[in-house]
Amino acid sequence: MTEREGILQLDLHDAYQEPLRENVDILLRDQGLTDNPVVRGLDGSKRLQITAVQIS
């Protein structure tokens, strides 16, 4: 299986489908690797892009 890098885009909404109006922490877990990136304090009202995500 080949691995590639990708971009994860997130649009975060509350239970009423409104954009979040607070900061968020994103914790990613790769079940096959030991790389578990954490990004803290992102503006949840904007589209978030997390780069260098490994796709296998």
N, C-alpha and C positions, 0 to 999 in steps of 0.2 A: 504494500500500500504506500503510495507516495504522499508526502506532506506538503502543503502549501500554506502561505500566509493569507489571511483574510481580514476583513473589517467587520466588526459586530456593531450594528446600529441599533440603538434603543430609543424608543419614544415611550416615556413613562406617564401613566395616567392613574387617577384615583378610581374608586369604585363607581363614580358618576361619570366616568370617561372624560374628566377635565384634566388638563396637564398638572402634574405635581408642582406645587409652589414651595418646595423646600429642597435643601441639599440632600444628596443621596450618597451612599457608599456602595460600590460594586465589588463583589468578591467572586472571582471565577475559580473553578476547580477543574483541573484536567485529570481525568481518572487514569490516564496512561503515563503521565509525566509527573515530575515533582514541582513543576512550575504552576504556582497558584497566585496569579497577580491580584492585587488589591488596589483599587482606586477610590480615594475618599474625598468627600466634600464637593461633588459635582452638582451643578445646577440642574435639578430634575425637571425644570420647565422647558429645557432645550433638548433637541435631538443629541444624543450622546454617541460618539464614535470611539470605539476601542480598537486600536490597530494591532497588528502582529499577532492575531489569533491564529493558532495552528489548526489547520483543517487536514484531517487524514481520511 
